[in-house]
Amino acid sequence: MTSPWVNDSNAAMLTDLYELTMLQSYFDKGMNDVAVFDLFMRRLPHNRNYLVACGLEHILHYLETLSFSADAIEYLQSLDRFSGAFLESLRRFRFLGDVYAVPEGTLVFANEPLIEVIAPLPQAQIIETFLMNQIQLATLAASKAARVVHAAQGRSVVDFGLRRMHGADAGLKQPRGFYIGGVDSTSNVLAGQMFGIPVAGTMAHSYVQSFASEIEAFRHFLRAYPAAILLIDTYDVYKGVENIIQLAHELGPEFRVAGVRLDSGDLAAHARQVRSRLDAAGLGRLKIFASSNLDEYEIEKLLAAGAPINGFGVGRNMATSADAPVLDTAYKLTEYAGRPKMKLSESKSTLPGRKQVFRERSGGKTLRDVIALAAEPGISGEPLLSKVMANGRRLRLPEPLDECRGRCRMELNSLPERMMGLMTVDPGFPVELSPGLSELSAATASCANM
């Protein structure tokens, strides 16, 4: 049995069958002219006023290493769907196209291209599935994290979601998106190693249960980690906080515990009572950290209720983007052999031609976006799409993660305040079409209907 992991040697096969059958047909007809494809979101999901673009680095690595192994060719041959000449062409397959993209951490809105691929038609076609998969995964993660961090109002947020994520690929890559979206650290050790994200954690209830008593468990843990955050709700929250106070008396000046963690029950009520008891015992410096089914909505409620919580561990609801777990991601042909292309399907129409997105800002605030033709003159604003790959090779080193994170923070700070709420606002952020793109769309649609 082959290893059940996606890696550089088999990633080309992580595609839908129809991508390959289309390539066979293109091969038969000799269709190898240059095509332009846009990757974008048709509409924003429920209760989203923006998305945070993420996943570009995963895409660029994939494109640079894309090839069909001997095992892949052998399997495709066994399907008896492809000609020998076509399979031989796949043996030599390499991506040699150009890629334009918005930088990771940039806020994006409906119908705006996040990525534009310019390559011979078969090369641009075969990558569709992988690009959509990876951009959705990372953009969902970064967008959800940005909302959670905003709701926390400057308090620490730690990613606790690994065990609830949808598989190992998500488990590794989502923490990167969370960090770009503003999360401070992750419990995921491999993500910390791979991406340089700060790692953090406390302890599990099973650790406390392993000892004869809760206070004994705390004593032993503090011998190795004297500045730990201790989990106090395994048995009874208020007995747990009394054990913390007892340890402070026992250890005296050696007591260095950083805080306590609440993971069940009425977090607001528990936090108030724990805070009161710690303060009365002279332990006002200890922080209260909360977890347990949290998301941006619950965090907003807790803080609105005045809960004295200093940080949050957020797991499954951020890991799965539970309230909006899918994006309406699309990857569509917009030009082939120099001719604009446009899909006219009801509720799924597309915009033709090569494009640029211009972002207008004033006084530190983002005012509007204009989707224009790439070479259209007279459009003001900052162009968001830049060339990141030429002839199948990236044009620069991977961007440091903290730069992507800083860009996201800057973009969020410049967004109008009404856009930062957790519910959909109406009207949404203004995204307009330029005169040139509007004219080309009308002309292309007219020709398509002839």
Secondary structure, DSSP 8 states (H G I E B T S, - for coil): ---S---TTTGGGSS-HHHHHHHHHHHHHT--SEEEEEEEESS--TT-S-EE---HHHHHHHHHH----HHHHHHHHHTT-S-HHHHHHHHT-----EEEE--TT-EE-TT--SEEEEEEHHHHHHTHHHHHHHHHHHHHHHHHHHHHHHHHTT-EEEE--GGGSSSHHHHHHHHHHHHHTT--EES-HHHHHHH---B-----HHHHHTSSSHHHHHHHHHHH-TT-EEE--SS-HHHHHHHHHHHHHHHGGG----EEEE-SS-HHHHHHHHHHHHHHTT-TT-EEEE-SS--HHHHHHHHHTT----EEEE-HHHHTTTTS----EEEEEEEETTEE-----TT-----S-EEEEEEEETTEEEEEEEEETT-SS--SEE--EEEEETTEESS----HHHHHHHHHHHHHHS-GGGGSSS--SS-S-EEE-HHHHHHHHHHHHHHT-
